[in-house]
């Protein structure tokens, strides 16, 4: 199972520039609202796009989707791990928690 990261830990890592954030919702959801600097990567595209989007397999990567009920972030994290990425964590609470905490988002 993928290790989890809290909102506070994720915010600190983002502020320090030490993490790549991956939005596992994609499409219109990503276009409407995503975490600052997040890359769009859905499960169907992981094998094709991950090598170019995420060239460093040892870099810190955090996946997220909408909320704890959404399976996308876990599926993308598991696939990345299976492809040899060594430092993948999941922000289980997702963008819903981020927004409710009043933290900034971006749109495409």
N, C-alpha and C positions, 0 to 999 in steps of 0.2 A: 504494500500500500504506500502511496505517495505521502511524504511528510507534509505537515501543514505549516502555514505561516499565519500569524495574526495580522490584523489591520495595522497595528502600531509597528510591528516588525517590518511589514512591507513598506509602510510609509517611510520609515527610517532608512531602509535599503534603497528606496527610490531617491530620497533626498541626497543620499551619499553617492548615487550613481553606480551602485554595485549590483544591480539586478536587471535582467531583461524580463519585462512583463508581457505575457501572452494572453490575449483575449480569445477565448475558445467559443464565443458566441458567433462572431463573424457577421457578414452580410449587413442587413439593415440595422441590426442591433449595434454593431461596431460603428457604423456610419453615424448613428444617432448619438451614441455616448460610449466612451471607453476611458479607462484609466490613462492618465497622462503618459505619453510615450509608448503605450502598449502596441504590440504588433498583433495583427490579425492572423490567427492560425486555427482552422477548424480541423476536426479529426480526419475528414476525407482528404485533406491536403497535407497532412503531417509528413508523410514519406516523400512527397514530391517537393515540398517547399522548405522543410526544416533545414536541410543542409545549407541553403543559401541565406535563409533568415537568421539561423542560429549556427554559425560556423564553428563556434567554440563549444565542444561537447562537455567541457568542464565548467563552463560559466554558470553563474547562479540564474536560474529561470524560475519564474512563478507564473502558474496558469490560474485563470479565474473565469467564471461565467456569471450567471445572474444571482444565484443564491444557493444555500445548501441543498435544495431539492434538484438543482440542475446537475446532470451527470457529465456535461461536456468537459469541464476543466480536469476532472479525474481521468477521463478517457484520453484526452490529449497528453496529460502528464504521464500516464502509463505507457502510451505509445512512444513518447520521447525517451523514456527510460529504457524501453525495449530496443530502441535504436542506438543506445549507448550513451545517452546524456546522463551525467553522473550527479548533477546538483539541481534536481527539479523538485519544487515544492508547489503546493496548491493552496490558494486563498479560498477556502471553502465558503466563506460568507459572501463572497462575490461583490459585484458592483452595487447591488442593493444596499449592502452594509456600508460600503464606501460613501455612497450618496447620502444615506441617512446620517452619517457622521459629519456631513457638511464639507467633505473633502472635494477638491476640484476634479473635473472630468474634461475631456476634449471630445470634439465631434469631427467627422471627416469632412 
